[in-house]
Amino acid sequence: MSEVNKLLEGFQIPRVIKVKQTFNNDTLDDVGGEILRQLAAKNITIAPGSRIALTAGSRGIDRYAEVMKTLADFVKSQGASPFIVPSMGSHGGATAEGQAEVLRRYGITGETVGAPVLSSMETVKIGETPRGLGVFIDKNACEADGIILINRVKPHTSFRGKYESGLVKMLAIGLAKQHGAEATHFLRYENMADNIVAVGKVALSKLKILCGVCTIENGYNHVAEAHVLARDEILDKEPGLLERAWARMPRIGLDEIDVLVVGEIGKEISGTGMDTNIVGRFHTRAASGGPATIKLGVLDVTDKSEGNANGMGLADFMPRSMYNKIDFDATYVNTLTSTEPSSSRMPMVLDDDRRVFQACVKLCGQVNPDDIRMVIIRSTKFLDEVYMSRAAVEAAQRLGAVPVQTVGDYQELKFVGGKLQLF
């Protein structure tokens, strides 16, 4: 046994119980039909014979392929030809092949959507912001006869502003590919809220934007709302949609957490691998909030991330099995583009999952294990079922911020070969 493992061996991990948390569950069943109704109501028309670009980002959006196919079919119904442009900044390893693969993993291909995927990292400079930032846009999108912006609206993990994750960000960063995303991030996250608006305004004035289509998800990651914004409505109406997204967002029902362990992080979950607003850890000074988390462990990186472990720097500990899956080149390209090296700093690497828990327990500041408010989540995307220690359950019930219901009995955590057996 290593000296590190000897140091951790005696620390008792609290027993946990499954906890169901209740969030907003408004659900839009007919997403495609709602989008088509709004397109008609907004009188969004397309000239026959034109080529129309549909933007596709890197997040795991609910009903993603359905939304894309609905819009591709709509374009074809107008006698025009749709094509899909991967619009994800530097994600997918900042390569054309990598970005097309990201979409394939979401079931978005030429065959499933009915529109070819034109993936390229080549951009065109279409202007500059008042602060001298170049505005770059995917070359294929620039050459299209029209562009339909598509994204989910939600709070960003790294900055605060009137516009966070949504249509303006898709225009300023996603559609800008690695070159443009790097330019927009260049003045750091403290200026990001202003930068994406400045870049977005230039792009809106220069590009043939037909409309924006966005969704808002409920607390269970299902589409609650769908909205079509005409070109001249995007800047005016998106801030109100962001407020609605904040109101529907799930959370962990505690203000203070001694030990938080996240089962997996990933780019399809959040730009920072895990939603900073959920875990209460931030890699920039431009955002804050969430619970006060004393010690944070992460156990794995999703397969869809293809080794991009951006966001691991928020954690204190991770197991060697996760370390062995990391593609440092892909991670560092993402980090250098987004300008925040703290998001890819190395947590302490321990032998296995059990040691991650024990290290968190050792350093969380509680002498009595019964007093440790410990929470285990599969990821920040799935918070309806979590595991809590008794002290965490009692604290959540006292706070009453999120309705919680325990299921079954308290149990010891089980590890097989040092790997947690829970989710």
C-alpha positions as CSV (number, residue, x, y, z in Angstrom):
1,M,0.0,0.0,0.0
2,S,1.3,3.4,-1.0
3,E,2.0,6.1,1.7
4,V,-0.9,8.1,0.2
5,N,-3.3,5.2,0.6
6,K,-2.1,4.5,4.1
7,L,-2.9,8.1,5.0
8,L,-6.4,7.8,3.6
9,E,-7.3,4.3,4.6
10,G,-8.9,5.0,8.0
11,F,-11.3,7.7,6.9
12,Q,-14.9,6.6,7.0
13,I,-17.2,7.5,4.1
14,P,-20.7,8.4,5.3
15,R,-23.6,6.1,4.4
16,V,-26.0,7.5,1.8
17,I,-29.6,7.2,0.7
18,K,-31.2,7.8,-2.7
19,V,-33.0,11.2,-2.8
20,K,-35.5,12.4,-5.4
21,Q,-35.4,16.1,-6.0
22,T,-38.5,17.8,-7.6
23,F,-38.1,20.6,-10.2
24,N,-40.1,22.4,-12.8
25,N,-41.5,19.8,-15.1
26,D,-43.3,21.8,-17.8
27,T,-42.9,19.8,-21.0
28,L,-43.5,20.7,-24.6
29,D,-44.6,17.5,-26.3
30,D,-44.9,18.6,-29.9
31,V,-41.7,20.5,-30.3
32,G,-41.5,20.2,-34.1
33,G,-45.2,21.3,-34.5
34,E,-44.6,24.3,-32.2
35,I,-41.6,25.4,-34.2
36,L,-43.5,25.1,-37.5
37,R,-46.5,27.1,-36.1
38,Q,-44.2,29.9,-35.0
39,L,-42.3,29.9,-38.3
40,A,-45.6,30.4,-40.0
41,A,-46.8,33.1,-37.5
42,K,-43.5,35.0,-38.0
43,N,-43.9,34.7,-41.8
44,I,-40.4,33.2,-42.1
45,T,-40.1,32.5,-45.8
46,I,-37.2,31.2,-47.9
47,A,-36.6,31.9,-51.6
48,P,-36.8,28.7,-53.7
49,G,-33.5,27.4,-54.9
50,S,-31.5,29.0,-52.1
51,R,-29.0,27.2,-49.8
52,I,-29.7,27.6,-46.1
53,A,-27.2,26.9,-43.3
54,L,-28.5,25.4,-40.0
55,T,-26.2,25.8,-37.0
56,A,-25.5,22.8,-34.8
57,G,-23.6,23.1,-31.5
58,S,-21.8,20.6,-29.3
59,R,-24.2,20.4,-26.3
60,G,-26.5,17.5,-25.5
61,I,-29.8,19.4,-26.2
62,D,-33.0,17.5,-25.7
63,R,-34.8,16.6,-28.9
64,Y,-31.8,17.8,-30.8
65,A,-32.1,15.7,-33.9
66,E,-35.8,16.3,-34.1
67,V,-35.4,20.1,-34.0
68,M,-32.7,19.9,-36.7
69,K,-34.9,17.6,-38.9
70,T,-37.9,19.8,-38.4
71,L,-36.0,22.8,-39.7
72,A,-34.3,20.9,-42.5
73,D,-37.8,19.7,-43.7
74,F,-39.1,23.3,-43.4
75,V,-36.3,24.6,-45.6
76,K,-37.0,21.9,-48.2
77,S,-40.7,22.6,-48.1
78,Q,-39.9,26.1,-49.3
79,G,-38.0,24.7,-52.3
80,A,-34.6,25.4,-50.8
81,S,-31.6,23.2,-49.8
82,P,-30.5,23.0,-46.2
83,F,-27.1,22.0,-44.9
84,I,-25.8,21.7,-41.4
85,V,-22.8,23.7,-40.1
86,P,-21.1,22.4,-37.0
87,S,-21.0,25.5,-34.8
88,M,-19.1,24.8,-31.7
89,G,-16.0,27.0,-31.6
90,S,-13.0,24.9,-30.7
91,H,-14.8,21.8,-29.6
92,G,-14.3,18.4,-31.3
93,G,-10.5,19.0,-31.0
94,A,-10.8,22.1,-33.3
95,T,-10.9,19.8,-36.4
96,A,-13.5,19.4,-39.1
97,E,-13.6,15.7,-38.6
98,G,-13.8,16.0,-34.8
99,Q,-16.8,18.4,-35.0
100,A,-18.6,16.2,-37.5
101,E,-18.1,13.3,-35.1
102,V,-19.5,15.3,-32.2
103,L,-22.7,15.7,-34.2
104,R,-22.8,12.0,-35.2
105,R,-22.7,11.1,-31.5
106,Y,-25.9,13.0,-31.1
107,G,-27.5,11.3,-34.1
108,I,-27.2,14.3,-36.3
109,T,-26.0,13.2,-39.8
110,G,-27.0,13.8,-43.4
111,E,-29.1,10.7,-43.3
112,T,-31.0,11.3,-40.0
113,V,-31.6,15.0,-40.6
114,G,-32.0,15.0,-44.3
115,A,-29.4,17.7,-44.9
116,P,-25.6,17.2,-45.5
117,V,-23.1,18.2,-42.8
118,L,-20.5,20.6,-44.2
119,S,-17.8,20.6,-41.6
120,S,-14.8,22.9,-42.0
121,M,-12.7,25.1,-39.7
122,E,-12.2,27.7,-42.4
123,T,-13.5,31.1,-41.5
124,V,-14.1,34.5,-43.2
125,K,-13.5,37.8,-41.5
126,I,-16.6,39.9,-41.9
127,G,-15.7,42.9,-39.7
128,E,-14.4,44.2,-36.4
129,T,-16.0,45.3,-33.2
130,P,-15.5,48.8,-31.8
131,R,-12.7,47.4,-29.6
132,G,-10.9,46.0,-32.6
133,L,-11.9,42.3,-32.2
134,G,-12.1,40.5,-35.5
135,V,-15.5,38.9,-36.3
136,F,-15.0,35.6,-38.0
137,I,-17.7,33.3,-39.4
138,D,-17.6,29.8,-40.8
139,K,-16.9,30.0,-44.6
140,N,-19.7,27.7,-45.6
141,A,-22.3,29.7,-43.6
142,C,-21.0,32.9,-45.1
143,E,-21.5,31.6,-48.6
144,A,-25.1,30.4,-47.8
145,D,-28.1,32.4,-49.0
146,G,-29.4,32.3,-45.5
147,I,-28.7,31.1,-41.9
148,I,-31.0,29.8,-39.3
149,L,-29.4,29.9,-35.8
150,I,-30.3,27.0,-33.5
151,N,-29.4,26.7,-29.8
152,R,-30.7,26.1,-26.3
153,V,-30.9,29.2,-24.0
154,K,-29.5,28.6,-20.5
155,P,-27.3,30.3,-18.0
156,H,-23.6,30.3,-18.8
157,T,-21.0,28.6,-16.6
158,S,-18.3,31.3,-16.9
159,F,-19.8,34.8,-17.1
160,R,-23.0,36.8,-16.4
161,G,-24.8,39.1,-18.8
162,K,-28.0,39.9,-20.6
163,Y,-27.0,37.2,-23.1
164,E,-25.3,34.0,-22.0
165,S,-25.7,30.6,-23.7
166,G,-28.1,31.1,-26.6
167,L,-28.5,32.5,-30.0
168,V,-26.2,35.5,-29.6
169,K,-23.4,33.2,-28.3
170,M,-24.0,30.8,-31.1
171,L,-23.5,33.6,-33.6
172,A,-20.5,35.1,-31.8
173,I,-18.6,31.9,-30.8
174,G,-20.1,28.7,-32.1
175,L,-20.4,29.8,-35.7
176,A,-17.1,31.6,-35.4
177,K,-15.2,28.3,-35.1
178,Q,-11.9,28.1,-33.3
179,H,-10.5,31.3,-34.9
180,G,-13.4,33.4,-34.1
181,A,-14.0,31.9,-30.7
182,E,-10.4,32.6,-29.7
183,A,-10.9,36.2,-30.9
184,T,-14.1,36.7,-28.9
185,H,-12.5,35.2,-25.8
186,F,-9.3,37.2,-26.2
187,L,-10.3,39.9,-23.7
188,R,-11.1,37.3,-21.1
189,Y,-14.4,36.3,-19.5
190,E,-14.6,39.5,-17.5
191,N,-15.4,41.2,-20.8
192,M,-17.3,38.3,-22.4
193,A,-20.8,39.6,-21.8
194,D,-19.9,42.8,-23.8
195,N,-17.8,41.0,-26.4
196,I,-20.5,38.5,-27.6
197,V,-23.0,41.4,-28.0
198,A,-20.5,43.4,-30.0
199,V,-19.5,40.5,-32.2
200,G,-23.2,39.4,-32.5
201,K,-24.3,42.9,-33.6
202,V,-21.6,42.9,-36.4
203,A,-22.6,39.4,-37.5
204,L,-26.3,40.3,-37.5
205,S,-25.6,43.4,-39.6
206,K,-23.5,41.5,-42.2
207,L,-24.9,38.0,-42.4
208,K,-28.1,36.7,-44.0
209,I,-29.7,35.6,-40.7
210,L,-33.3,34.4,-41.4
211,C,-34.2,33.7,-37.8
212,G,-33.2,32.1,-34.6
213,V,-34.8,28.9,-33.1
214,C,-34.2,28.1,-29.5
215,T,-35.4,25.9,-26.7
216,I,-35.6,26.2,-23.0
217,E,-35.4,23.0,-20.9
218,N,-37.1,22.2,-17.6
219,G,-35.4,20.8,-14.5
220,Y,-35.3,17.3,-16.0
221,N,-33.5,18.3,-19.2
222,H,-36.6,18.1,-21.4
223,V,-37.9,20.8,-23.7
224,A,-40.3,23.1,-21.9
225,E,-40.5,25.9,-24.4
226,A,-39.5,26.5,-28.1
227,H,-39.2,29.9,-29.6
228,V,-38.7,31.3,-33.1
229,L,-37.2,34.8,-33.1
230,A,-37.1,36.8,-36.3
231,R,-33.8,38.4,-37.2
232,D,-34.7,41.8,-35.7
233,E,-36.1,40.2,-32.5
234,I,-33.0,38.3,-31.4
235,L,-31.3,41.0,-29.5
236,D,-34.5,42.3,-27.9
237,K,-36.1,39.1,-26.8
238,E,-33.3,36.7,-25.9
239,P,-32.6,38.3,-22.5
240,G,-36.2,37.5,-21.4
241,L,-35.8,33.9,-22.5
242,L,-32.6,33.7,-20.4
243,E,-34.6,34.8,-17.3
244,R,-37.1,32.0,-18.1
245,A,-34.3,29.5,-18.3
246,W,-32.9,30.6,-14.9
247,A,-36.3,30.1,-13.4
248,R,-36.5,26.5,-14.7
249,M,-33.0,25.5,-13.8
250,P,-32.4,22.5,-11.4
251,R,-30.1,22.7,-8.5
252,I,-28.8,20.7,-5.5
253,G,-31.1,21.6,-2.5
254,L,-28.2,22.7,-0.2
255,D,-26.4,26.0,0.3
256,E,-23.4,24.3,1.8
257,I,-21.9,20.9,0.8
258,D,-19.0,19.4,2.7
259,V,-18.3,16.7,0.1
260,L,-19.6,16.7,-3.5
261,V,-18.7,13.9,-5.8
262,V,-19.6,14.1,-9.5
263,G,-19.8,10.8,-11.4
264,E,-18.7,12.2,-14.8
265,I,-18.0,15.4,-16.5
266,G,-18.3,16.0,-20.3
267,K,-18.5,18.5,-23.0
268,E,-22.0,17.4,-23.9
269,I,-23.0,18.2,-20.3
270,S,-21.4,21.7,-20.0
271,G,-18.7,23.8,-21.6
272,T,-16.8,23.3,-18.4
273,G,-17.5,19.6,-18.1
274,M,-19.8,20.2,-15.2
275,D,-22.2,23.1,-14.7
276,T,-20.4,25.6,-12.4
277,N,-23.8,27.0,-11.3
278,I,-24.7,23.6,-9.9
279,V,-21.4,22.7,-8.1
280,G,-20.6,26.3,-6.9
281,R,-17.0,26.2,-8.3
282,F,-16.0,28.7,-11.0
283,H,-12.9,29.1,-13.1
284,T,-13.4,32.8,-13.8
285,R,-14.1,35.9,-11.7
286,A,-16.9,36.8,-14.1
287,A,-19.4,34.4,-12.5
288,S,-20.5,33.2,-9.1
289,G,-23.3,31.5,-7.2
290,G,-24.4,28.0,-6.3
291,P,-23.6,26.1,-3.1
292,A,-20.5,26.6,-1.0
293,T,-18.7,23.3,-1.8
294,I,-15.8,22.5,0.5
295,K,-14.3,19.5,-1.3
296,L,-15.1,18.3,-4.8
297,G,-14.2,15.0,-6.5
298,V,-14.8,13.8,-10.1
299,L,-14.7,10.2,-11.1
300,D,-14.9,10.0,-14.9
301,V,-15.1,11.9,-18.3
302,T,-17.8,10.9,-20.7
303,D,-17.1,9.0,-23.9
304,K,-18.7,11.7,-26.0
305,S,-16.1,14.1,-24.7
306,E,-13.4,12.0,-26.5
307,G,-10.9,12.8,-23.8
308,N,-11.6,16.6,-23.5
309,A,-11.5,17.0,-19.7
310,N,-11.9,20.8,-19.7
311,G,-13.4,21.6,-16.3
312,M,-11.4,19.1,-14.3
313,G,-9.6,22.0,-12.8
314,L,-12.7,22.8,-10.7
315,A,-12.2,19.6,-8.8
316,D,-9.9,18.7,-6.0
317,F,-9.4,15.0,-6.7
318,M,-9.9,12.4,-9.5
319,P,-9.0,8.7,-9.9
320,R,-6.2,7.4,-12.1
321,S,-8.8,5.7,-14.4
322,M,-10.1,9.2,-15.4
323,Y,-6.6,10.6,-15.8
324,N,-5.8,7.8,-18.2
325,K,-8.8,8.8,-20.5
326,I,-7.7,12.4,-20.9
327,D,-6.7,13.7,-24.3
328,F,-4.5,16.6,-23.1
329,D,-4.2,18.1,-26.6
330,A,-7.9,18.4,-27.1
331,T,-8.3,19.7,-23.6
332,Y,-5.6,22.3,-23.9
333,V,-6.8,23.5,-27.3
334,N,-10.2,24.1,-25.8
335,T,-8.7,25.8,-22.7
336,L,-6.3,28.0,-24.7
337,T,-9.2,29.1,-26.9
338,S,-11.4,30.0,-23.9
339,T,-8.4,31.7,-22.1
340,E,-8.9,30.1,-18.7
341,P,-6.1,27.6,-17.8
342,S,-7.6,27.0,-14.4
343,S,-10.3,24.9,-16.0
344,S,-7.8,22.3,-17.1
345,R,-5.5,22.3,-14.1
346,M,-4.8,18.9,-12.7
347,P,-6.7,17.8,-9.6
348,M,-4.8,15.4,-7.3
349,V,-4.7,12.0,-9.0
350,L,-5.5,9.2,-6.6
351,D,-5.5,5.4,-7.1
352,D,-9.3,4.9,-7.4
353,D,-12.8,6.2,-6.7
354,R,-12.7,5.1,-3.1
355,R,-9.6,7.2,-2.4
356,V,-11.3,10.2,-4.0
357,F,-14.1,9.9,-1.5
358,Q,-11.7,9.4,1.4
359,A,-9.6,12.4,0.4
360,C,-12.7,14.6,0.2
361,V,-13.8,13.3,3.7
362,K,-10.3,13.9,5.2
363,L,-10.2,17.5,4.0
364,C,-13.8,18.6,4.3
365,G,-13.4,20.1,7.8
366,Q,-15.8,17.9,9.7
367,V,-14.4,15.9,12.6
368,N,-17.5,13.6,13.0
369,P,-18.4,11.6,9.9
370,D,-22.1,11.8,10.9
371,D,-21.9,15.6,10.4
372,I,-20.6,15.4,6.8
373,R,-23.1,16.8,4.3
374,M,-22.1,14.6,1.3
375,V,-23.8,14.6,-2.0
376,I,-23.1,12.3,-5.0
377,I,-24.5,13.1,-8.4
378,R,-24.2,11.2,-11.7
379,S,-23.5,14.5,-13.5
380,T,-24.7,18.1,-13.3
381,K,-27.2,17.3,-16.1
382,F,-29.1,14.7,-14.0
383,L,-30.1,16.0,-10.6
384,D,-33.6,14.5,-10.1
385,E,-32.0,11.4,-8.4
386,V,-29.0,12.0,-6.2
387,Y,-27.5,10.4,-3.2
388,M,-27.0,12.2,0.1
389,S,-25.7,11.5,3.6
390,R,-28.0,11.8,6.5
391,A,-26.6,15.2,7.5
392,A,-27.1,16.4,3.9
393,V,-30.7,15.1,3.8
394,E,-31.5,16.9,7.1
395,A,-30.0,20.1,5.9
396,A,-31.9,20.0,2.6
397,Q,-35.2,19.4,4.5
398,R,-34.5,22.3,6.8
399,L,-33.7,24.6,3.9
400,G,-36.7,23.6,1.8
401,A,-35.3,25.2,-1.3
402,V,-35.9,22.1,-3.3
403,P,-38.5,19.4,-2.4
404,V,-36.6,16.2,-1.5
405,Q,-37.9,12.7,-0.9
406,T,-35.7,9.8,0.3
407,V,-36.1,6.4,-1.3
408,G,-35.1,3.1,0.4
409,D,-32.6,2.9,3.2
410,Y,-29.2,4.3,4.0
411,Q,-26.4,2.2,2.6
412,E,-22.6,1.8,2.6
413,L,-21.0,2.8,-0.7
414,K,-19.9,-0.2,-2.7
415,F,-16.7,-0.3,-4.7
416,V,-15.5,-3.1,-7.0
417,G,-11.9,-2.9,-7.8
418,G,-11.9,0.6,-6.3
419,K,-14.7,1.7,-8.7
420,L,-17.9,3.1,-7.3
421,Q,-21.0,0.9,-8.0
422,L,-23.9,3.3,-7.7
423,F,-25.3,4.7,-10.9
